[in-house]
Amino acid sequence: MKDSHILQFVSMLLGILSIILPYIVLSFARSAIDGIIYLIALGVALLVSIVGIILAAVSIKKARDYGDNKAKGIVGLITSIVGTLSCLIVLAIIGSIIAIAMSY
C-alpha cells in the first residue's frame, strides 16, 4: 500500500522534472558547448520521462490491486507523457535546424 503511494509521487516528480529540465538548461545556453550540454539535458529529460511512465504504470497497477487512490499515478503518467512528447518535439526541431544548417 505505502509503496504504491511512493511510486506515484516519484513518477509525478519525474514527469514534472522532464517537462521543466530542458527549459531550465535552455535559459543558460550561450555558446556551442552549451548547445551540446542542452542536447545532453534533453536526453536526460527523455530518459527521466520514460522512467516516469514506467513507474506510473507500476504504481497505478499496485494502487488498483490494493484498492487505493491512483490520482497521483495518473498525474505522473500524464506529466511523463507530456515530458516525453515535448522532448521529442524539441529534438526534432533541433535536428531539422541542424540539417538545414548543414545543407548550406
C-alpha positions in Angstrom: 0.0 0.0 0.0 2.6 2.5 1.0 5.0 1.7 -1.9 2.2 2.5 -4.4 2.0 6.0 -2.9 5.7 6.4 -3.1 5.9 5.2 -6.7 3.0 7.6 -7.6 4.8 10.5 -6.0 8.1 9.7 -7.7 6.5 9.3 -11.1 4.8 12.6 -10.7 8.1 14.3 -9.7 9.9 12.7 -12.7 7.2 13.8 -15.0 7.4 17.4 -13.8 11.2 17.3 -14.0 11.1 16.0 -17.5 8.9 18.9 -18.6 10.9 21.7 -17.0 14.5 20.4 -17.3 15.1 21.3 -20.9 13.8 24.8 -20.5 15.9 25.4 -17.4 19.0 24.3 -19.3 18.0 26.3 -22.4 17.8 29.5 -20.4 21.5 29.2 -19.6 22.8 28.2 -23.1 25.1 30.8 -24.5 27.6 29.1 -26.8 28.1 26.0 -28.9 29.4 23.9 -25.9 26.2 24.9 -24.1 24.3 23.6 -27.1 25.9 20.2 -26.6 25.1 20.4 -22.9 21.5 21.2 -23.9 21.3 18.1 -26.1 22.6 16.0 -23.2 20.0 17.6 -20.9 17.3 16.8 -23.4 18.5 13.2 -23.5 18.4 13.0 -19.7 14.9 14.5 -19.6 13.8 12.0 -22.2 15.2 9.2 -20.1 13.6 10.6 -16.9 10.2 10.8 -18.6 10.4 7.2 -19.8 11.3 6.1 -16.2 8.4 8.2 -15.0 6.0 6.4 -17.4 7.2 3.0 -16.2 6.9 4.0 -12.5 3.4 5.5 -13.1 2.2 2.3 -14.8 3.5 0.1 -12.0 2.1 2.4 -9.3 -1.4 2.5 -10.9 -1.4 -1.3 -11.1 -0.4 -1.6 -7.5 -3.0 1.0 -6.4 -5.6 -0.9 -8.3 -4.6 -4.1 -6.6 -4.7 -2.6 -3.2 -7.8 -0.6 -3.8 -6.0 2.7 -3.2 -6.4 6.1 -4.8 -4.4 6.3 -8.0 -4.8 10.0 -8.8 -1.1 10.9 -8.3 -0.1 7.9 -10.6 -2.4 9.2 -13.3 -0.9 12.7 -12.9 2.6 11.2 -13.1 1.7 9.3 -16.2 0.2 12.4 -17.9 3.2 14.6 -17.0 5.7 11.9 -18.1 3.9 11.5 -21.4 3.9 15.3 -21.9 7.6 15.4 -21.0 8.4 12.7 -23.5 6.4 14.4 -26.3 7.9 17.8 -25.6 11.5 16.4 -25.6 10.8 14.5 -28.9 9.4 17.6 -30.5 12.3 19.8 -29.4 14.8 17.2 -30.6 13.0 17.1 -34.0 13.2 20.8 -34.2 16.8 20.9 -33.3 17.6 18.1 -35.7 15.8 19.9 -38.6 17.7 23.1 -37.8 21.0 21.3 -37.9 20.0 19.5 -41.1 19.1 22.8 -42.8 22.3 24.5 -41.5 24.4 21.6 -42.8 22.9 21.8 -46.3 24.3 25.4 -46.8 
